[in-house]
Amino acid sequence: MSIFTTRPEIKGTFGVVTSTHWIASAVGMSILEKGGNAFDAATATGLVLQVIEPHLNGPGGDLPVLFHSAATGETKVVCGQGPAPAGATIDHYKTQGLDLIPGNGMLATVIPGAFDGWMLMLRDHGSLPLREILEPAIHYAEHGHPLLARVSATIGGLAGFFETEWPTSHATWCPRGRTPDPDEVFKNPVLAATWTRLLAEAESKTGRENQIEAARDSFYRGFVAEKIGRFVDQTEAMDGSGERHKGVLTVDDLARWSATYEDPLTDTYHGWTIAKTSAWGQGPVLLQSLALLKGLDLSAIDPVGDQFVHLVTEAMKLAYADREIYYGDPDFVDVPLSALLSEDYNAARRNLIADQASFDLRPGVLAGYEDQVAQTMAVIERAGIADRGIYEPTMAHLSERRGDTVHIDVIDRWGNIVSATPSGGWLQSSPVIPGLGFSLNSRAQMFWLQDGLPGSLAPGKRPRTTLSPSLAFHEDGTALSFGTPGGDQQDQWQLALFLRLVHFGLNLQEAIDQPLFHTTHFPTSFHPRQRQPGHLMAEKNFPRETLSALTARGHALEIADEWTVGRLTAAKRETNGLLKAAATPRLMQAYAIGR
């Protein structure tokens, strides 16, 4: 097997940080250099990403974190995924003439959870003062940063719409009355003022933990919440339905909610224990895919050959079909995860994988869930078939009007590990809130407006997010942190990365540099919730014979340009304390730093 790599795997013993933007990675590393730990570094990195990748995440967005604490030996989930507001009922949305929740605008908003998720983890596991964590984000918002070409393109594609329909967004993103150029030093002084005021209010208290608690109060029960509530109450904004709607989020919704800790969902594969979020996220599909693949000898095949791509794709089709039928907020619905991950269930499902590509959506039918299967399949069929693939929205050949996600992996010298996938609150998700400088999220679009489904809209219920960080621990003590932006593709690209690490002896950078693939065979989690049966996208840098053989196997193959699929990052801690990190060269933006 010929191994190609674009850059070295980063190695050291002090600390490693890898993220989807080089500035954010540098900020995270600077926090480690100041004596901070992985929790401090990840939080500072995440707050900076809200400033420099505003088309992919923002302060009004969402946050799941998987972390491992060296002090306690525990691995936990931080759920910074806000639920639906109290007024978000199916009846209310139906009275607006909607059958699907729009992909943007005020009705698509749930409680913003990212800030509280970061602050909860920082309070309990960080070590540095809040000022040290917030100052880098304030700096780049106040003094500016080189605007990414993709941010410029996103703003340019929406500038006319902003000017006509979302004037507060036009004022923020076109401050000189025009689309800012790539590499222009771009500032968000209103956001800088928001964080500066929040920090001042926090520092009116004494003690690190009290200051962080005060910051949480300022956001969810203070001036930030008040401005959010006033704007939502007074704003009727154009959205993807073609109509103007008011939102339902209130100050009471914000005041009553806080981020939480949870135990991760885990399963084993070839000596590794993989940790994911529960079924309020799509994370279990990675575990289901691995459970299906356990019975196959992947080590004996070519990791860039058609057999590898075919087997992994067909397994993912089955796992994602189950996602559609069974996953939802476990606080509201019974999700049979033990059955979905069981050996007997997956042995039977594995027999469905044939030599030719499947064009059928084939969920498993568990006893007692027959009506749920029938109801959900009927809703999926009404959503329809797409006339083109529905892809990860940061890829170069797609519209820039959809937002996406960022990812962060940090490991410090003490063995603390953080894997975080912040998203939402994109500049294209909803109008900018006056006096705050950021937008709210659009995560409610992942709910269905039909009763009786795991993903049905209900007040207080978490949407089934696509955000899916990963941790894995080998039985020899090695630890691995990894993830990627990419909506429904997140666990597909992570699966390919993990399998290539486990079965083929590649280092982190070598595995990330291997050509990637994904399928849109199952319904997308985003509006308009369509699917493309049998579809398979693969990068052109696969061997030509692999692509030809995939077509011969019956896949509806779409070939993407070289180096355009996925934005994976990863970090690793070996048993001797050696730290490693890597980041994708795709988009020439993600960066790994360490020493």
Secondary structure, DSSP 8 states (H G I E B T S, - for coil): -----SS--EEESSEEEEESSHHHHHHHHHHHHTT--HHHHHHHHHHHHHHH-TTTB-TBSBEEEEEE-TTT--EEEEEE-----TT--HHHHHHTT-SS--SSSGGG-----HHHHHHHHHHHH--S-HHHHHHHHHHHHHH-EE--HHHHHHHHHHHHHHHHH-HHHHHHH-TTSS---TT-EE--HHHHHHHHHHHHHHTTSSSHHHHHHHHHHHHHTSHHHHHHHHHHHH-EEE-TTSSEEE----HHHHHH---EEE--EEEEETTEEEEE--TTBSTHHHHHHHHHHTTS-GGGS-TTSHHHHHHHHHHHHHHHHHHHHH-S-TTTS---HHHHT-HHHHHHHHTT--SS---S------TT-HHHHHHHHHHHHHH-B-SS----TTSTTS-SSS--B--EEEEETT--EEEE--BB--TTTS---TTT---B--GGGGSBSSTTSTTB--TT----B----EEEEETTS-EEEEE---GGGHHHHHHHHHHHHHHH---HHHHHHS--EE---S--SSTT--B-TTEEEEETTS-HHHHHHHHHTT-EEEEE-TT-S---EEEEE-TTS-EEEEE--GGGT-EEEE-
